[in-house]
């Protein structure tokens, strides 16, 4: 059974994206494309209207190349910088733990690129939680 058919995996991925510290869900590309940002910087977006849905993440170029080589469901980021962004077709062929790890990697890459002031503000926000 394709885990995307019942929405279970997609629901878990959405919950995981939303649970990242400081994550905000926005819709700058229209009402059907949730974009996940931290401190104003995008770390993921979903194309849930596709069948199966697509998830686009920022990955280290070497990790992204390895993911593309290992999985036919991973290709250069759709409408994004092809070196840093990767699109994952959520067709059930990529193990969910691997996708969740890539979400963390994407988030951490974006946080690492924030200014020191924004990283500190993010730490304070999380401490207040």
Secondary structure, 3 states (H helix, E strand, C coil): CCCCCCCHHHHHHHHHHHHCCCEEEECCCCCCCCEEEECCEEEEEEECCCCCCEEEEECCHHHHHHHHHHCCCEEECCCCCCCCEEEEECCCCCCHHHHHHHHHHHHHHHHHCCCHHHHHHHHHHHHHC
